[in-house]
Amino acid sequence: MKKCALFVVSALILVAVPFSFVWAESAKPIVLGAVGPLSSITGRDCLRAAELAVEEINSKGGVTVGGVKRPLKIVSADTRDNAPGVPVTESIMGYEKIILEHKPTALIINCHRSEAMLASMDLIAKHNVPTLISISVSPVVDKKIAEYMSKGVNCFFHTSNNVVDWARAYGALMKVFKERGLERVYGVYSDNLAFRALWKMVDGGLKKAGLEVLGVDAVPIGASDFSGPLFNAKRKKAQVLWSIYETGSVGILAKQFNSLKVPALLFVMAGPFVSQRAWDEYGDELNGVLVQLTESGGMPTKKYPPATVFFDKCVKKWPDWEYAYGHGPANTYDSIYLLVDAIERANTTEGASLYKELEKTDMKGVTGRVKFNAHHKIVYGMDPEKTAFMVFFQWQDGSAVPVSPASVAEGTIKLPIRIK
């Protein structure tokens, strides 16, 4: 009788072991390393967008891998690469800390400044960590991804647009400028790798469109005085001041533009003018300013509801929500969902199978239809039903009105009364 009881107990223990193993596995999180300029407004809002996606996914039970539901967990490191004077070695150290200490399933957000991203890629490639780059805009990063792929390293996926995509989208604006008689353009750009390359493309595009480029000034990151370029634009009677500058200092540019009464249309890249509180802060100084929103989701877009839904969620959750540079948060939010989609289709978080499923991504996201090209770069275009897209809007009497592309436009560009 005792032997029989002992046998039954032993059998129960043997049966219980695999079930306890499954339970333990179900509690094991999928770790995501959020690495990037998290102390900047851009990085902060990217991290918030990632946390929002993780919160939504975990509230539904997590990610299914091998028949087990596993939660997502974010660990983070601040590279500070958006701050002036910070060496790229600090970015590399941030990656090293996350990779070695936390062994993440994937890296999200990543460096904003191209120099820091490029410097960190060899370390990431060495550990072969799936990396979804959602804010770097330099085509040089995409070139390096292609070089890695030619060597069989497939871990990098660029989930944002780059400056080549911007230049293509600018073509529609140049056409409008020409039609409206705005033929004299003066440029000012932030003196960094990506924007130097971008201005060359803009310069060529403007001339090809039959517009006259009167001159251009390069200004350092973090500049607080734009009077030089503004006086130049005014003296040469520019009709458009084309600004490629995306730090908070662009607010100073707008104030000086108005105080000097430059008789031109001010076109800027996002900056603080994307914030839903921008009109409260700048008021009439914003009226007529044309703004590049580098991805959808930073402002309500009635003709593409997913962007408005995302925007409303963020504004409700964070009263101080900025989306200050019009770039990053929506790409980061989409990155989490496309990664989860790939993991569940691959039924694994490791190896070539995951990369193959990431390559097959075809998802409707906040930024439009999300698909990768042959070199792991998100495809951008003008129609959100076909590709990811960016938006140009103009502040008109307190409202941010989308004016391009035509697929989401809710109005047309109005010219400031100073333009002659």
N, C-alpha and C positions, 0 to 999 in steps of 0.2 A: 504493500500500500504506500509506504514511504517512497519507494523507488518510482512508483507511478506519479505521485505528486511532484517529485523532483523533476521528472521528465516533462510534466505539463508546465511547470514554472520555467524550465529551461527553454521550452518551445516558445513560450510567451515572450521571453527575453529576446530570442532570436528574431521573432516577428517584429518586436518593438524597435529594434535597432535601425532598420531601414527607414521606418516612419519618423523616428527622431532625427535621422539624417536629413530627410526631406524638409522637416520643420526648420532645422538649422539653416539649410540652404535658402529657404524662403525668406529668412530674416537677413540674409547677407546682401548688403546694398551694392548697387552698381555705382561706382564712384566716378564722378565727373570733375576734372580739374579745371576750375575757372581761373585762367591766367591772363592778365592784361592790366591796363592802367586803371585799376579799380578805385583809386583815390581821385580820379578825375570824374567830372559829371558824365562823360561818355561811358567810362568803365563802370561807374556806379549803376547807371541805368541799364547797361547790358547785363550786369549781374542780377539786377532786379527782374529783368525779363526772363533770365534763366531760372530764377527762383520761382517765378510765376508758373512757368511751364512744368517744372518739377512738382510743384504743389498740386497742379491740376492732374498730372499723371499719377502721382502717389495717392491722390484722393480716390482714384478709380482702381486702386489695388497694385499699381506699379507696372513693371515690365515683365511679360511672360517669356521665360527662357527655360527650355527643357521641361515644360509643363509646370513650372514654378513661378509664382509672382514675386518679383524682387523690387524693392523700392530704389529710387534714385537718391543719391546723396552728393551734394556739392562741397568740395574743398577748394580754397582759393589762395592766390598769391598775387600781390600787387607789383607789377613791373615798373610802374611810374614812368613809362616811356613817353607819355604825353607832356611831361614836365620839362621845361628847358634845362639843358645842362646835365641831365641824368645819363650816365654812361650805359651802353648796351649790355655791359657785363651784369648790371643789376637785373636785367630781364632774364639773362641766361641763368642766373642764380635762382630766380623765382621758379623757372621751369624745373631746374634740377631738384629743388626742394619738393615740389609736388610729385614729380615722377618717382624719385627714390623713396620718399617717406610714405606716399599714399598709393602708389601703383594704380593710377586711374585707368578706367576702361577707355576714356577719351578725354581730350583736352578741348575746351570750348572758349569762346571769345578771342583770346590771343592778342598779340601786340597790335597797337594802332600804328605807331611810327614804323615805316617800312624798314629802316635800318635795324631796328631792334628785332623785328620779325625775322629778317634774313639771318641775323647773327644767331638766332636761337634754333634755326631749323636743323642744323647738323646734330645737335643734342637730341632733338625730338626724333629725328630719323634713326639715330643710333638705337633708341629704345623702341622704335616702331610703334608709337602710340597713335591711334586714330585721332586726327587733329582737325577740328572744324573752325576755320578762320573766318570770323564774322565782321571784322572792322578794318583790316588792312586793305588799302586801295591801290597799291602799286602793282603795275603789270610785271615788274621784276620778280615779285613773289610768285606770280603764276608761271613765269619762265623757269624759276627754280623748281617749282612743283613738277613741271614737265621734265626737267633734267633728272629729278629723283625717279620719276616713273620710268624713264628710259633705262634706269639701273635696277628696276624691279622693286623700288620702294614706293608703295602706294598709300601711305598713311595720311597724306594731306588732302583736304577737301576745302575749297574756298567757297564759303557760303554767302559772300558779299559780292557786290560789283567792284570793278576797278576803274581807274581813270579813263581807260579806253571806252568802257561802257558810257561813261559820262560824256566823253567827246562825241560819241555817236548820237546820244540824246540831245546834245546841244544843237545839232544840225537843224532840228525843227524850230528852235528858238531863233537861230540866225535867219531862217527864212521869214519868220514873223517880223523880226527887226527890219529886214530889207523891205518887206511889204509896207511897213509903217513909216518908212523914211528915216529910220535910225541907222545911219550908215557910218558914223564916226565913233570908234570904240577906243577907250583907254583901259589898260589892264593893270591890275595889282595882284600879286600872288605871294603866298607864304613860301619862304625860301627853304624848301625841303625836297627830298628826292622825288616823291610822287608828284608834287605840284609843279616842279620844274618841268617834268615830262608832260604833264597835263597842259601847261601853258603853250608848249611847242605845238601840241595838237590843236588847241584852241586858235592859236595864231594862224596856223595853216588853214583851219576851217573857215575862219572869218574872211581871210583873203580869197579863198575859193568861192565863198558865198557873195563876193563882190563888196565886202565891207572894208573900210579903211581902218587899219590899226595905227593909231596916232602915237603910241608908245606904251611902255610897260615898266613898272617898278617892282622889284623883289624886296620884300620886307621880312625881317627875322621873326621867328616864332615868338609870340608873347609881346609883340610890339604894342605900344600904347599911344603912338602918335602917327597919324596918317596924313598929316597936313601937306607933306611934300607931294605924294602922289595926287592928292586932291587938287592942289594948286596947279599941278601939271595938267590934269584933266580939264580944269576950268580954263586955263590959259590957252589950251589947244582946241577949246570948244567941242569937247567930246559930247556925244549924245547918249552914250552908254558907258557907265563905269563898270567894268567886268571884274569882279573881285573873286579870287580863289583863295579864300582864307577862312579857316573853320575853328578858331578858338573864340573864347568869350570876348576877346578884344575887338571882334567885328562890331560889337555894340558901340564901341568908341568910334569906329569908322562911320557908322550911320549918323551919330551925333555930329561929328565934324563935317560930314557931307551936307547935313542940313544947315549947320551954322555958317558954313562958307557959301551956302546957296549955289551949289554946283548945278548948272542947268542940264541935268542928264537923268536917265533912268538908272537907278542903282540896282545891280544884279549881284546877289551874294549867295554864298554856299551856307545855308543853314545858320550855324552859329546860334546865338540866343534867340533868334527870330522865329524859331520853330516852336518854342515853348508856348503852351496855351495861355500863359500869363504875359506873353511878350507885349501885347497891346497895352496892358495895364502899366507896364514898365516904361515903354517907349512912346506910346500914344501916337500923335500925328507924325512923329519922326519916322514911323514905319509906313505911313500911307504911301502907296505906290511902289514900295520895295518889292522886287521880284526875288523869290527865294527858291533855291534848289533843295528839295527834300530828297536826299540820296536814296531813300527806300520808302515804301509806303508804310503806314502804321504810325507815323509821327504826327499826323493830323487826320481828322475824319475825312474819309473819301467815300461819298455817298454812292458812287457808281461801282465801288468794289467793297462790299460790306465787311469782309474779314478784316480789313485794315481798320475800319471804324470800331468794330467789336474789340479788337486788341487795344486801340487807343482808349476806349471807354473803360476797359478793365483797369488799365494802368492808372488813369486819372482818378478812378474811384479808390484804388488800393493805396496810392501814394499821393497825398495832397500836394507834395512838392515835386511831382513828376515834371521833368524838364524836357527830355528828348532833345537836349541842347544842340547837338550837332546834326540832327536829322539822320543819323547813321549809327547802326549797331544793334540797338535793342530788338527790333523786329527780326533782323537776320539771326540774332542769337536765339530768340524764341523759336523760330522755325528750325534752327539747327538741332535743338533738343528733340523736337518731334520727328524730324527726319532720321535722327540717330536711333530713336526708339523704334521707329518703323522698320529700319534696316536690321536692328537686333532681333526683332520678333520674326522677321522673314528669314533671317539667317539661322535663327534658333541658337545663337551663340554670341558671345561678346569678344571672341578672339579670332585671329587669323584671317586668311584670304577670303573666307566665306563672308565675313562682315564687310570687307571692302567691296566685294562683288555686288552685294545687296545695296550698299551705299551708291554705287555707280548706277544702279537701276532706279534710283529715286525718281518718282513722278508724283508730286504731292501738291495740293492746293494749300498754300500757306498765307500768312499775313502779307508777304512780299509779292504775291502772285503765284503763278504756277512754277514750282521749284523742280528743276532738272539740272543735271550736270552735263557738261560737254566732255569730250574725250580726255581732257586734261584736268578733270575734277574741279572745274570752275562752273558756278551757277550761271545759267544762260539768262541774259537780260535783253529786254526788248521794249515794245511800246504797248502791248496788249496783255493784261494780267491773266487772261484766259489761256494764253499760249506760253508766256514767259514771266519771270520776275520783272518788276518795273520800278522806275523812279518817278517822282512827281515834282512839277514846278508849280508853285502857287504865288499869288500876289496878294499882299495886304491891301484890302480895299475898304476904307471906312470902318475899320475894326474887325473885318472878317477875312479869314485866310481862304482865298478862292482858288481852287485848282484850275490852272489854265493850260496845262500840257502834261501828258500827251492827250490827244483827242479822245482816246478811249475812256478817260476819267474826268475830262475837263468839265467844269461847271460854270465857266465864264471865259471872257477874253481879257487880254492885257489892256489896262488903261494907262495912258501916258500922263506923267506928272505935268502940271500946268507950266512949269518952268521951261520945258523943252521947246526949243524953237527950230 
